[in-house]
Amino acid sequence: MKATEYKGHPPYKADMSIFERNTYTFLDKLGVNYTTLYHSPVFTMEECAEVENKLGTAIPKNLFLCNRQKTQFYLLMMPGSKVFKTRCLSAELGCARLSFADERNMSDILGIHPGAVSPMGLINDAAQRVLLVIDKELLQCKTIGCHPCVNTATVRLSMEDLLQKVVPQSGHEFRTINLKTES
């Protein structure tokens, strides 16, 4: 995989999406120290493994979920190696069984598309419709890798900056859970 690394935001390009550009602007305004790695598009955790190696940080599995009525949305961050069980998450949150939100909701609410799901999408959720849910295992990570609303780049930032700057300044809260793989 060919990749190019930048300290902070990469040079702005004409074909850069407004959502990607806004992510870098948001991080810069908050004074977040981050590194950006441009790479080939990644869609799976297996493809993210090479990006993890190049950035030297974990890239969590990020899932965009909703209830049946599509009135409550969740962005779940969990270790990439952990198996996701819907019933376990629903039990942990005390809600009815959740399902994957569709691409239209993903685009309308977070400004992202499949393969680019990350907490950076919360920046675009001005109505605060999404609850960020983080598996407590991830809290042990000093740094984390997140897509800047596109799956052709990944930013490495501290977990502390994510939780104490990015999430609150996006107008969101997060809930920590102990996601079990069996129930």
ROLO-332380 format. One record per residue: residue in one letter; x, y, z of N, C-alpha, C in turn. Coordinates in pm, 1 decimal, always signed. Last residue first. Example, Ala and Ser with C-alpha at 12.3 -4.5 7.8 and 13.67 -1.06 7.14 Angstrom:
<rs>
+----+----------+----------+----------+----------+----------+----------+----------+----------+----------+
| aa |       nx |       ny |       nz |      cax |      cay |      caz |       cx |       cy |       cz |
+----+----------+----------+----------+----------+----------+----------+----------+----------+----------+
|  S |  +1285.0 |   -225.0 |   +708.0 |  +1367.0 |   -106.0 |   +714.0 |  +1290.0 |     +3.0 |   +787.0 |
|  A |  +1319.0 |   -569.0 |   +780.0 |  +1230.0 |   -450.0 |   +780.0 |  +1320.0 |   -330.0 |   +780.0 |
+----+----------+----------+----------+----------+----------+----------+----------+----------+----------+
</rs>
This chain:
<rs>
+----+----------+----------+----------+----------+----------+----------+----------+----------+----------+
| aa |       nx |       ny |       nz |      cax |      cay |      caz |       cx |       cy |       cz |
+----+----------+----------+----------+----------+----------+----------+----------+----------+----------+
|  S |  -2379.4 |  -1342.9 |  +2528.9 |  -2473.8 |  -1310.6 |  +2637.0 |  -2567.8 |  -1425.9 |  +2660.6 |
|  E |  -2052.7 |  -1250.9 |  +2408.6 |  -2158.3 |  -1352.3 |  +2428.3 |  -2251.5 |  -1304.7 |  +2539.3 |
|  T |  -1888.2 |  -1042.0 |  +2413.7 |  -1907.9 |  -1104.8 |  +2284.3 |  -2011.1 |  -1216.7 |  +2291.6 |
|  K |  -1960.7 |   -731.0 |  +2575.5 |  -1929.6 |   -874.2 |  +2579.6 |  -1954.9 |   -932.8 |  +2442.3 |
|  L |  -1851.3 |   -419.2 |  +2635.6 |  -1918.0 |   -500.9 |  +2535.7 |  -1868.7 |   -645.2 |  +2543.0 |
|  N |  -1897.8 |   -209.2 |  +2855.0 |  -1811.7 |   -328.3 |  +2856.5 |  -1879.5 |   -428.7 |  +2763.8 |
|  I |  -1902.1 |   +139.1 |  +2760.0 |  -1966.0 |    +10.5 |  +2789.2 |  -1860.2 |    -98.2 |  +2794.9 |
|  T |  -1945.2 |   +484.4 |  +2791.1 |  -1852.7 |   +372.3 |  +2791.2 |  -1928.6 |   +246.6 |  +2831.5 |
|  R |  -2075.9 |   +733.4 |  +2588.6 |  -2104.0 |   +637.1 |  +2694.3 |  -2006.0 |   +522.3 |  +2679.8 |
|  F |  -2044.2 |  +1082.3 |  +2525.2 |  -2017.0 |   +941.7 |  +2495.0 |  -2050.4 |   +858.4 |  +2617.0 |
|  E |  -2194.3 |  +1363.2 |  +2363.1 |  -2144.3 |  +1294.8 |  +2481.5 |  -2110.0 |  +1153.2 |  +2437.5 |
|  H |  -2150.6 |  +1647.9 |  +2143.8 |  -2191.4 |  +1512.3 |  +2178.6 |  -2135.8 |  +1469.1 |  +2313.8 |
|  G |  -2053.5 |  +1875.0 |  +2029.7 |  -2184.6 |  +1881.9 |  +2094.1 |  -2236.4 |  +1747.4 |  +2140.5 |
|  S |  -1803.5 |  +1883.3 |  +1946.4 |  -1900.4 |  +1848.5 |  +1841.8 |  -2042.5 |  +1853.1 |  +1897.8 |
|  Q |  -1671.0 |  +1923.1 |  +2180.0 |  -1686.2 |  +2038.6 |  +2091.4 |  -1777.6 |  +2010.3 |  +1972.5 |
|  P |  -1672.6 |  +1657.7 |  +2288.5 |  -1750.6 |  +1765.6 |  +2350.1 |  -1773.1 |  +1885.2 |  +2257.0 |
|  V |  -1504.9 |  +1523.3 |  +2084.3 |  -1642.7 |  +1483.3 |  +2113.2 |  -1722.5 |  +1595.5 |  +2180.5 |
|  V |  -1256.9 |  +1677.5 |  +2089.1 |  -1337.0 |  +1655.0 |  +1968.7 |  -1482.7 |  +1624.3 |  +2002.4 |
|  K |  -1171.7 |  +1688.9 |  +2373.5 |  -1182.7 |  +1804.3 |  +2283.6 |  -1283.3 |  +1778.6 |  +2171.1 |
|  Q |  -1180.2 |  +1452.4 |  +2513.8 |  -1190.7 |  +1577.1 |  +2588.8 |  -1202.2 |  +1701.6 |  +2501.6 |
|  L |  -1163.5 |  +1240.1 |  +2328.8 |  -1269.2 |  +1239.8 |  +2429.8 |  -1287.2 |  +1373.2 |  +2501.7 |
|  L |   -947.5 |  +1313.1 |  +2159.3 |  -1075.6 |  +1268.6 |  +2104.2 |  -1187.1 |  +1287.6 |  +2206.8 |
|  D |   -745.1 |  +1370.8 |  +2342.7 |   -797.9 |  +1476.9 |  +2257.6 |   -932.9 |  +1438.9 |  +2197.9 |
|  E |   -714.5 |  +1107.6 |  +2451.8 |   -751.5 |  +1220.6 |  +2537.8 |   -808.9 |  +1335.4 |  +2454.7 |
|  M |   -623.5 |   +965.3 |  +2240.3 |   -755.9 |   +931.7 |  +2291.5 |   -806.4 |  +1046.4 |  +2378.8 |
|  S |   -456.6 |  +1162.5 |  +1992.5 |   -461.5 |  +1101.1 |  +2124.9 |   -605.5 |  +1071.1 |  +2163.7 |
|  L |   -464.7 |  +1053.6 |  +1649.0 |   -471.4 |  +1155.7 |  +1752.2 |   -478.3 |  +1087.0 |  +1886.9 |
|  R |   -423.8 |  +1004.9 |  +1312.1 |   -385.9 |   +952.4 |  +1443.5 |   -388.3 |  +1070.1 |  +1540.4 |
|  V |   -646.4 |   +967.2 |  +1040.8 |   -573.0 |  +1056.0 |  +1130.2 |   -543.7 |   +982.2 |  +1260.3 |
|  T |   -646.8 |   +846.8 |   +713.4 |   -668.2 |   +815.4 |   +854.4 |   -586.1 |   +914.1 |   +935.3 |
|  A |   -802.4 |   +824.0 |   +390.7 |   -709.9 |   +887.7 |   +484.3 |   -746.0 |   +842.9 |   +625.3 |
|  T |   -998.9 |   +715.2 |   +250.0 |   -869.0 |   +723.0 |   +181.7 |   -765.9 |   +795.7 |   +266.5 |
|  N |  -1253.7 |   +729.1 |   +345.7 |  -1176.3 |   +608.6 |   +376.4 |  -1044.4 |   +601.5 |   +299.8 |
|  V |  -1360.2 |  +1024.8 |   +520.1 |  -1331.2 |   +954.4 |   +394.9 |  -1246.2 |   +833.4 |   +429.1 |
|  C |  -1375.6 |  +1137.2 |   +770.0 |  -1498.6 |  +1134.6 |   +689.4 |  -1477.4 |  +1081.1 |   +547.7 |
|  P |  -1106.2 |  +1072.6 |   +849.9 |  -1158.3 |  +1209.9 |   +849.4 |  -1276.3 |  +1224.3 |   +752.6 |
|  H |  -1090.8 |   +780.1 |  +1050.7 |  -1103.4 |   +836.7 |   +916.7 |  -1159.6 |   +978.5 |   +926.7 |
|  C |   -860.7 |   +737.6 |  +1317.7 |   -997.5 |   +766.8 |  +1273.8 |   -994.8 |   +821.0 |  +1131.2 |
|  G |   -675.1 |   +574.2 |  +1566.1 |   -684.6 |   +612.2 |  +1425.6 |   -829.4 |   +628.7 |  +1385.1 |
|  I |   -537.9 |   +681.1 |  +1878.7 |   -641.4 |   +609.4 |  +1803.9 |   -637.8 |   +659.2 |  +1659.4 |
|  T |   -335.2 |   +644.6 |  +2174.9 |   -372.6 |   +708.8 |  +2049.0 |   -472.7 |   +620.4 |  +1976.9 |
|  K |   -355.9 |   +491.0 |  +2404.0 |   -309.3 |   +629.7 |  +2417.1 |   -344.1 |   +710.2 |  +2292.3 |
|  C |   -606.9 |   +267.1 |  +2502.6 |   -523.0 |   +316.7 |  +2392.7 |   -483.1 |   +461.7 |  +2418.1 |
|  Q |   -790.4 |   +210.2 |  +2691.8 |   -651.4 |   +180.0 |  +2725.7 |   -554.5 |   +232.2 |  +2618.6 |
|  L |  -1032.8 |   +245.4 |  +2578.3 |   -985.0 |   +353.6 |  +2664.2 |   -840.7 |   +331.3 |  +2709.9 |
|  L |  -1103.6 |    +12.1 |  +2453.3 |  -1035.9 |   +115.2 |  +2373.4 |   -978.0 |   +226.7 |  +2458.8 |
|  E |  -1243.8 |   -125.5 |  +2649.4 |  -1111.9 |   -175.6 |  +2608.5 |  -1032.7 |    -68.2 |  +2532.7 |
|  K |  -1496.9 |    -12.7 |  +2658.4 |  -1395.7 |    +31.5 |  +2755.4 |  -1255.1 |    -17.6 |  +2723.3 |
|  D |  -1640.0 |    +97.9 |  +2362.4 |  -1604.3 |    -18.8 |  +2441.9 |  -1486.9 |    +20.6 |  +2531.0 |
|  I |  -1850.3 |   +371.8 |  +2339.7 |  -1711.8 |   +325.2 |  +2328.9 |  -1691.1 |   +204.7 |  +2419.1 |
|  V |  -2081.6 |   +546.6 |  +2156.4 |  -2067.9 |   +437.5 |  +2252.4 |  -1929.3 |   +376.6 |  +2231.6 |
|  L |  -2241.1 |   +845.6 |  +2096.9 |  -2115.9 |   +772.7 |  +2080.0 |  -2104.4 |   +671.5 |  +2192.4 |
|  L |  -2551.3 |   +900.0 |  +1962.5 |  -2481.2 |   +876.0 |  +2088.2 |  -2356.4 |   +795.4 |  +2055.9 |
|  V |  -2684.5 |  +1141.3 |  +1742.8 |  -2605.5 |  +1019.2 |  +1759.3 |  -2541.8 |  +1015.4 |  +1898.0 |
|  R |  -2800.9 |  +1383.3 |  +1708.1 |  -2890.0 |  +1267.0 |  +1700.9 |  -2818.7 |  +1136.8 |  +1735.6 |
|  Q |  -2723.1 |  +1660.4 |  +1707.1 |  -2683.0 |  +1566.6 |  +1812.4 |  -2778.3 |  +1445.8 |  +1820.3 |
|  A |  -2750.7 |  +1828.8 |  +1497.0 |  -2871.9 |  +1803.0 |  +1577.1 |  -2845.1 |  +1707.4 |  +1693.2 |
|  A |  -2506.1 |  +1819.3 |  +1366.6 |  -2540.8 |  +1941.1 |  +1442.0 |  -2662.3 |  +1919.9 |  +1532.5 |
|  D |  -2297.7 |  +1618.9 |  +1277.5 |  -2428.1 |  +1592.1 |  +1338.5 |  -2469.1 |  +1708.8 |  +1428.5 |
|  N |  -2039.2 |  +1658.7 |  +1199.4 |  -2144.4 |  +1694.7 |  +1104.0 |  -2284.9 |  +1675.0 |  +1159.6 |
|  I |  -1887.1 |  +1555.1 |  +1401.2 |  -1871.1 |  +1697.2 |  +1371.2 |  -1986.6 |  +1745.9 |  +1283.1 |
|  L |  -1919.4 |  +1285.0 |  +1382.2 |  -2001.2 |  +1357.0 |  +1480.7 |  -1994.4 |  +1507.6 |  +1459.7 |
|  G |  -1724.7 |  +1190.9 |  +1213.6 |  -1855.3 |  +1221.3 |  +1155.9 |  -1946.5 |  +1295.9 |  +1252.0 |
|  M |  -1523.1 |  +1113.8 |  +1378.9 |  -1510.0 |  +1244.7 |  +1315.2 |  -1641.1 |  +1285.2 |  +1248.7 |
|  P |  -1567.8 |   +851.5 |  +1453.6 |  -1621.8 |   +956.9 |  +1539.4 |  -1605.2 |  +1096.6 |  +1480.3 |
|  S |  -1653.1 |   +692.2 |  +1138.8 |  -1560.3 |   +723.5 |  +1246.8 |  -1622.6 |   +831.8 |  +1333.8 |
|  V |  -1684.7 |   +531.3 |   +831.3 |  -1747.1 |   +558.7 |   +960.7 |  -1639.6 |   +581.9 |  +1066.1 |
|  A |  -1612.9 |   +468.0 |   +577.8 |  -1552.3 |   +588.3 |   +634.6 |  -1610.6 |   +622.5 |   +771.6 |
|  G |  -1753.7 |   +249.3 |   +497.3 |  -1608.1 |   +240.3 |   +488.7 |  -1538.8 |   +359.0 |   +553.6 |
|  P |  -2033.2 |   +428.8 |   +373.9 |  -1975.5 |   +303.3 |   +424.0 |  -1824.5 |   +297.7 |   +397.4 |
|  H |  -1990.0 |   +786.5 |   +428.3 |  -2040.3 |   +672.9 |   +352.0 |  -1977.4 |   +545.8 |   +407.2 |
|  I |  -2094.8 |  +1092.8 |   +595.9 |  -1999.9 |   +986.6 |   +560.3 |  -2069.9 |   +877.0 |   +481.5 |
|  G |  -2248.4 |  +1275.1 |   +734.7 |  -2170.9 |  +1321.2 |   +620.0 |  -2067.6 |  +1220.4 |   +574.1 |
|  L |  -2418.3 |  +1203.5 |   +941.1 |  -2275.1 |  +1212.4 |   +970.3 |  -2189.0 |  +1264.0 |   +853.8 |
|  I |  -2681.0 |  +1228.4 |   +831.0 |  -2652.4 |  +1264.9 |   +969.8 |  -2503.7 |  +1291.1 |   +992.8 |
|  D |  -2676.0 |  +1157.2 |   +556.5 |  -2753.1 |  +1273.4 |   +602.3 |  -2710.2 |  +1321.6 |   +741.0 |
|  S |  -2513.7 |   +922.5 |   +555.0 |  -2476.4 |  +1040.7 |   +479.1 |  -2545.8 |  +1166.1 |   +531.7 |
|  M |  -2661.5 |   +753.4 |   +722.0 |  -2518.8 |   +774.8 |   +746.2 |  -2473.2 |   +904.2 |   +678.5 |
|  N |  -2907.2 |   +748.3 |   +595.0 |  -2896.0 |   +809.2 |   +727.9 |  -2751.0 |   +841.7 |   +760.5 |
|  R |  -2820.0 |   +614.8 |   +359.3 |  -2883.7 |   +746.7 |   +352.4 |  -2874.1 |   +818.3 |   +486.7 |
|  E |  -2726.7 |   +367.2 |   +446.0 |  -2631.4 |   +464.8 |   +392.8 |  -2691.6 |   +604.6 |   +385.5 |
|  D |  -2886.1 |   +269.5 |   +758.6 |  -2862.5 |   +264.2 |   +614.5 |  -2772.1 |   +379.0 |   +568.7 |
|  A |  -2760.6 |   +115.4 |  +1055.3 |  -2828.8 |   +226.6 |   +989.4 |  -2794.8 |   +221.5 |   +840.5 |
|  F |  -2806.0 |   -212.1 |  +1171.4 |  -2717.6 |   -118.0 |  +1103.4 |  -2801.4 |     -9.1 |  +1037.5 |
|  S |  -3002.8 |   -231.1 |  +1474.7 |  -2958.9 |   -281.1 |  +1344.3 |  -2867.3 |   -176.1 |  +1282.2 |
|  L |  -3085.8 |   -343.3 |  +1807.0 |  -3040.4 |   -244.4 |  +1710.6 |  -3004.9 |   -310.6 |  +1578.5 |
|  R |  -3346.9 |   -429.6 |  +2025.8 |  -3240.9 |   -472.9 |  +1934.5 |  -3211.6 |   -367.8 |  +1827.6 |
|  A |  -3408.1 |   -181.5 |  +2278.2 |  -3451.3 |   -286.2 |  +2185.2 |  -3337.3 |   -317.1 |  +2089.3 |
|  C |  -3174.1 |   -128.4 |  +2553.0 |  -3268.6 |    -85.4 |  +2449.1 |  -3308.1 |   -204.8 |  +2362.4 |
|  G |  -2953.1 |   -134.4 |  +2725.3 |  -3089.8 |   -141.1 |  +2778.0 |  -3193.1 |    -92.4 |  +2678.0 |
|  L |  -2693.1 |   -150.2 |  +2653.8 |  -2754.6 |    -17.1 |  +2647.3 |  -2896.3 |    -14.3 |  +2705.2 |
|  E |  -2652.8 |   -424.6 |  +2686.1 |  -2566.5 |   -330.0 |  +2758.2 |  -2628.7 |   -190.2 |  +2763.0 |
|  A |  -2840.2 |   -525.5 |  +2504.1 |  -2853.5 |   -555.9 |  +2647.3 |  -2772.5 |   -456.0 |  +2730.4 |
|  S |  -2731.4 |   -429.9 |  +2264.9 |  -2866.5 |   -389.3 |  +2305.4 |  -2887.6 |   -412.7 |  +2454.0 |
|  L |  -2486.5 |   -569.1 |  +2264.2 |  -2488.6 |   -422.8 |  +2272.2 |  -2624.8 |   -373.6 |  +2319.5 |
|  C |  -2582.3 |   -832.9 |  +2245.9 |  -2497.2 |   -793.1 |  +2358.4 |  -2496.8 |   -640.6 |  +2375.3 |
|  R |  -2719.4 |   -836.2 |  +2004.9 |  -2794.4 |   -858.5 |  +2129.9 |  -2713.0 |   -816.8 |  +2252.0 |
|  T |  -2513.2 |   -798.0 |  +1814.1 |  -2617.3 |   -697.6 |  +1834.1 |  -2686.0 |   -713.8 |  +1968.8 |
|  K |  -2182.8 |   -847.5 |  +1848.4 |  -2309.6 |   -918.5 |  +1867.5 |  -2415.3 |   -814.3 |  +1901.5 |
|  F |  -1870.7 |   -845.6 |  +1697.2 |  -1988.7 |   -767.6 |  +1731.6 |  -2112.1 |   -856.4 |  +1738.1 |
|  V |  -1557.2 |   -941.8 |  +1819.7 |  -1674.0 |   -980.9 |  +1741.6 |  -1794.9 |   -901.9 |  +1790.6 |
|  K |  -1255.7 |   -754.7 |  +1802.9 |  -1369.5 |   -801.8 |  +1881.2 |  -1487.7 |   -832.4 |  +1789.6 |
|  S |  -1058.8 |   -634.7 |  +1658.2 |  -1056.2 |   -781.2 |  +1665.8 |  -1177.4 |   -838.9 |  +1738.9 |
|  G |  -1096.5 |   -361.6 |  +1687.4 |  -1114.4 |   -423.3 |  +1556.9 |  -1120.9 |   -574.5 |  +1559.3 |
|  P |  -1281.4 |   -251.1 |  +1970.5 |  -1157.7 |   -305.1 |  +1913.6 |  -1185.9 |   -378.8 |  +1782.9 |
|  M |  -1529.9 |     +1.0 |  +1886.1 |  -1486.4 |   -118.7 |  +1956.8 |  -1355.8 |   -168.9 |  +1895.5 |
|  M |  -1777.7 |   +237.0 |  +1885.6 |  -1634.2 |   +217.3 |  +1865.1 |  -1592.1 |    +97.9 |  +1949.1 |
|  L |  -2085.9 |   +310.2 |  +1745.8 |  -2013.3 |   +219.2 |  +1833.8 |  -1868.2 |   +211.5 |  +1790.6 |
|  L |  -2315.8 |   +542.0 |  +1741.2 |  -2187.8 |   +516.4 |  +1675.7 |  -2106.0 |   +436.4 |  +1775.4 |
|  Y |  -2665.2 |   +534.6 |  +1704.6 |  -2548.8 |   +505.6 |  +1787.4 |  -2427.7 |   +488.1 |  +1697.6 |
|  F |  -2985.8 |   +693.5 |  +1712.0 |  -2869.3 |   +644.4 |  +1638.1 |  -2750.4 |   +632.3 |  +1732.8 |
|  Q |  -3333.3 |   +677.8 |  +1709.5 |  -3213.0 |   +686.4 |  +1791.5 |  -3098.3 |   +620.9 |  +1717.1 |
|  T |  -3517.2 |   +643.2 |  +1513.7 |  -3528.7 |   +765.5 |  +1593.0 |  -3408.9 |   +784.7 |  +1684.7 |
|  K |  -3575.7 |   +416.6 |  +1364.3 |  -3475.6 |   +512.5 |  +1314.4 |  -3491.9 |   +648.7 |  +1381.9 |
|  Q |  -3721.9 |   +212.6 |  +1464.0 |  -3796.0 |   +330.6 |  +1420.1 |  -3705.6 |   +437.0 |  +1356.3 |
|  R |  -3523.0 |    +33.7 |  +1547.8 |  -3612.8 |     -3.9 |  +1437.2 |  -3684.2 |   +117.6 |  +1378.1 |
|  N |  -3219.3 |   +221.2 |  +1606.9 |  -3331.9 |   +140.0 |  +1650.2 |  -3423.9 |   +116.1 |  +1529.6 |
|  C |  -2888.5 |   +186.9 |  +1456.8 |  -3011.1 |   +259.1 |  +1491.3 |  -3116.0 |   +162.6 |  +1544.6 |
|  L |  -2532.1 |   +244.5 |  +1400.5 |  -2649.2 |   +162.3 |  +1430.6 |  -2771.1 |   +248.2 |  +1462.3 |
|  F |  -2224.5 |   +213.3 |  +1269.4 |  -2334.2 |   +310.5 |  +1280.3 |  -2464.2 |   +232.3 |  +1287.2 |
|  L |  -1913.9 |   +122.7 |  +1403.8 |  -2040.5 |    +77.7 |  +1347.4 |  -2148.0 |   +182.1 |  +1373.0 |
|  N |  -1576.5 |    +75.4 |  +1378.2 |  -1678.7 |   +178.0 |  +1400.5 |  -1805.8 |   +135.8 |  +1328.7 |
|  K |  -1301.3 |    -65.3 |  +1521.3 |  -1416.4 |    -97.4 |  +1439.2 |  -1522.6 |     +5.4 |  +1476.7 |
|  P |  -1007.6 |   +147.7 |  +1548.7 |  -1120.7 |    +70.7 |  +1600.4 |  -1220.6 |    +35.3 |  +1492.1 |
|  I |   -680.5 |   +112.1 |  +1496.6 |   -797.4 |   +168.3 |  +1429.0 |   -916.3 |    +85.3 |  +1476.3 |
|  A |   -391.6 |   +183.6 |  +1691.5 |   -509.8 |   +101.4 |  +1665.2 |   -614.5 |   +180.4 |  +1587.5 |
|  T |    -79.8 |   +288.8 |  +1541.7 |   -190.9 |   +303.1 |  +1636.4 |   -307.5 |   +213.6 |  +1595.5 |
|  G |   +112.1 |   +331.0 |  +1342.2 |   +153.1 |   +289.8 |  +1476.4 |    +45.1 |   +308.7 |  +1580.8 |
|  L |    +73.3 |   +385.1 |  +1078.1 |    +48.6 |   +493.3 |  +1173.6 |    +93.9 |   +459.3 |  +1315.4 |
|  K |   +140.0 |   +135.1 |   +964.0 |   +208.0 |   +256.3 |   +916.5 |   +191.8 |   +371.8 |  +1015.3 |
|  N |    -34.2 |    -38.8 |  +1102.5 |   +110.9 |    -57.9 |  +1109.0 |   +185.8 |    +68.5 |  +1068.5 |
|  E |   -284.0 |    +64.4 |  +1024.5 |   -246.0 |    +60.8 |  +1166.5 |    -94.6 |    +49.8 |  +1180.5 |
|  V |   -270.0 |     +5.3 |   +752.4 |   -275.0 |   +146.0 |   +795.0 |   -234.9 |   +156.1 |   +942.0 |
|  E |   -283.6 |   -270.7 |   +766.8 |   -163.3 |   -209.2 |   +710.6 |   -155.4 |    -61.0 |   +748.9 |
|  A |   -542.1 |   -301.3 |   +877.0 |   -424.8 |   -351.0 |   +949.1 |   -295.7 |   -287.1 |   +897.3 |
|  C |   -745.6 |   -229.7 |   +706.8 |   -698.4 |   -127.8 |   +801.9 |   -571.0 |   -172.1 |   +874.8 |
|  E |   -805.8 |   -465.9 |   +581.8 |   -737.8 |   -363.7 |   +503.8 |   -680.3 |   -254.3 |   +594.5 |
|  E |   -936.4 |   -587.4 |   +796.0 |   -815.7 |   -650.3 |   +742.2 |   -735.5 |   -548.3 |   +661.4 |
|  M |  -1158.8 |   -430.6 |   +825.8 |  -1057.7 |   -425.7 |   +931.2 |   -927.4 |   -489.7 |   +883.3 |
|  T |  -1240.4 |   -273.6 |   +508.3 |  -1249.7 |   -379.7 |   +608.4 |  -1140.9 |   -362.3 |   +714.2 |
|  F |  -1191.7 |    -68.8 |   +335.2 |  -1331.4 |    -98.3 |   +365.9 |  -1347.1 |   -200.5 |   +478.0 |
|  V |   -988.6 |   +191.4 |   +213.4 |   -999.7 |    +72.3 |   +297.6 |  -1145.7 |    +55.3 |   +337.6 |
|  P |   -815.0 |   +333.2 |    -64.2 |   -939.9 |   +315.5 |    +10.1 |   -938.3 |   +184.7 |    +89.7 |
|  S |   -466.0 |   +403.0 |     +6.6 |   -570.2 |   +347.5 |    -79.7 |   -698.2 |   +333.1 |     +1.6 |
|  H |   -390.1 |   +703.5 |   +199.3 |   -368.8 |   +564.6 |   +156.8 |   -477.5 |   +523.5 |    +59.3 |
|  Y |   -247.2 |   +946.4 |   +409.9 |   -325.8 |   +919.6 |   +289.8 |   -289.3 |   +780.0 |   +241.1 |
|  L |   -253.0 |  +1019.2 |   +741.7 |   -194.0 |   +924.8 |   +646.2 |   -291.9 |   +907.9 |   +530.9 |
|  T |   -180.3 |  +1276.9 |   +965.6 |   -271.1 |  +1226.6 |   +862.3 |   -193.9 |  +1134.1 |   +769.3 |
|  T |   -166.7 |  +1337.5 |  +1310.5 |    -93.6 |  +1298.9 |  +1190.7 |   -194.8 |  +1242.7 |  +1092.7 |
|  Y |   -223.0 |  +1601.3 |  +1547.3 |   -259.3 |  +1479.5 |  +1475.7 |   -168.5 |  +1459.8 |  +1355.5 |
|  N |   -322.5 |  +1789.7 |  +1815.0 |   -204.2 |  +1740.2 |  +1744.1 |   -242.6 |  +1609.3 |  +1677.7 |
|  V |   -570.5 |  +2035.5 |  +1823.2 |   -541.5 |  +1891.9 |  +1833.6 |   -415.2 |  +1860.6 |  +1754.1 |
|  G |   -680.7 |  +2287.3 |  +1832.9 |   -541.0 |  +2270.8 |  +1873.0 |   -503.1 |  +2125.2 |  +1893.6 |
|  L |   -926.4 |  +2335.8 |  +1731.9 |   -921.1 |  +2285.4 |  +1869.2 |   -777.8 |  +2270.1 |  +1920.1 |
|  K |   -864.3 |  +2405.3 |  +1471.8 |   -920.9 |  +2508.4 |  +1560.0 |   -915.9 |  +2466.2 |  +1706.3 |
|  D |   -782.1 |  +2152.6 |  +1374.4 |   -685.9 |  +2262.1 |  +1385.4 |   -736.4 |  +2370.2 |  +1481.2 |
|  L |  -1024.1 |  +2009.7 |  +1374.8 |   -912.1 |  +1964.4 |  +1457.4 |   -810.5 |  +2076.3 |  +1479.3 |
|  F |  -1166.0 |  +2166.7 |  +1184.1 |  -1217.1 |  +2147.9 |  +1320.1 |  -1103.8 |  +2107.7 |  +1414.5 |
|  T |  -1008.6 |  +2130.1 |   +955.0 |  -1029.8 |  +2264.9 |  +1008.9 |  -1074.4 |  +2257.5 |  +1154.3 |
|  Y |  -1037.9 |  +1853.6 |   +916.6 |   -906.3 |  +1909.4 |   +945.9 |   -918.1 |  +2049.2 |  +1007.3 |
|  T |  -1318.2 |  +1849.1 |   +867.1 |  -1259.2 |  +1770.8 |   +976.6 |  -1123.6 |  +1829.4 |  +1014.8 |
|  N |  -1350.4 |  +2000.5 |   +637.8 |  -1404.8 |  +2050.7 |   +764.8 |  -1348.8 |  +1975.2 |   +884.9 |
|  R |  -1234.6 |  +1826.7 |   +450.3 |  -1174.2 |  +1957.7 |   +474.9 |  -1220.3 |  +2013.4 |   +609.7 |
|  E |  -1425.2 |  +1618.9 |   +459.2 |  -1285.5 |  +1594.0 |   +496.0 |  -1217.0 |  +1725.8 |   +531.8 |
|  F |  -1650.4 |  +1761.8 |   +372.8 |  -1652.0 |  +1695.7 |   +502.9 |  -1510.8 |  +1664.5 |   +551.3 |
|  I |  -1586.3 |  +1841.6 |   +118.0 |  -1606.5 |  +1945.6 |   +218.6 |  -1603.4 |  +1884.4 |   +358.6 |
|  S |  -1330.4 |  +1639.4 |    -30.5 |  -1469.5 |  +1665.5 |     +7.1 |  -1476.2 |  +1773.1 |   +114.7 |
|  M |  -1093.9 |  +1734.6 |   -269.6 |  -1115.7 |  +1698.6 |   -129.1 |  -1260.3 |  +1733.4 |    -91.7 |
|  D |  -1024.1 |  +1822.9 |   -520.0 |  -1119.5 |  +1712.4 |   -512.2 |  -1146.3 |  +1665.0 |   -368.9 |
|  A |   -835.8 |  +2023.1 |   -471.0 |   -965.1 |  +2060.6 |   -529.7 |  -1068.6 |  +1949.6 |   -514.9 |
|  K |   -676.9 |  +1986.5 |   -151.5 |   -684.8 |  +1958.3 |   -294.6 |   -824.7 |  +1994.2 |   -343.6 |
|  Y |   -457.2 |  +2096.0 |    +99.6 |   -593.8 |  +2091.2 |    +48.5 |   -590.9 |  +2075.5 |   -102.8 |
|  P |   -208.7 |  +1888.7 |   +241.0 |   -239.6 |  +2001.4 |   +152.2 |   -382.9 |  +1987.3 |    +99.5 |
|  P |   -327.1 |  +1753.7 |   +559.3 |   -255.2 |  +1744.4 |   +432.3 |   -283.5 |  +1869.2 |   +349.5 |
|  H |   -285.3 |  +1859.2 |   +900.0 |   -367.3 |  +1839.1 |   +780.0 |   -281.0 |  +1831.9 |   +655.2 |
|  G |    -30.9 |  +1693.8 |  +1091.1 |   -148.2 |  +1779.5 |  +1080.6 |   -224.3 |  +1753.1 |   +953.0 |
|  K |   +214.1 |  +1573.4 |   +896.8 |   +194.5 |  +1621.1 |  +1033.9 |    +80.2 |  +1721.7 |  +1025.9 |
|  Y |   +142.7 |  +1309.0 |   +671.8 |   +154.6 |  +1452.8 |   +696.7 |   +138.7 |  +1478.7 |   +845.2 |
|  E |   +236.5 |  +1044.2 |   +454.0 |   +207.2 |  +1092.1 |   +589.0 |   +233.3 |  +1242.2 |   +599.6 |
|  T |   +112.8 |   +829.3 |   +212.3 |   +184.6 |   +953.9 |   +235.9 |   +139.2 |  +1009.6 |   +370.3 |
|  A |   +145.1 |   +500.8 |    +71.8 |    +86.0 |   +593.6 |   +168.2 |   +175.4 |   +715.5 |   +184.9 |
|  K |    +68.8 |   +208.0 |    -98.6 |   +140.4 |   +334.8 |   -104.1 |    +68.5 |   +430.6 |     -8.6 |
|  M |    +84.1 |   -118.2 |     +0.0 |     +0.0 |     +0.0 |     +0.0 |    +88.7 |   +124.6 |     +0.0 |
+----+----------+----------+----------+----------+----------+----------+----------+----------+----------+
</rs>
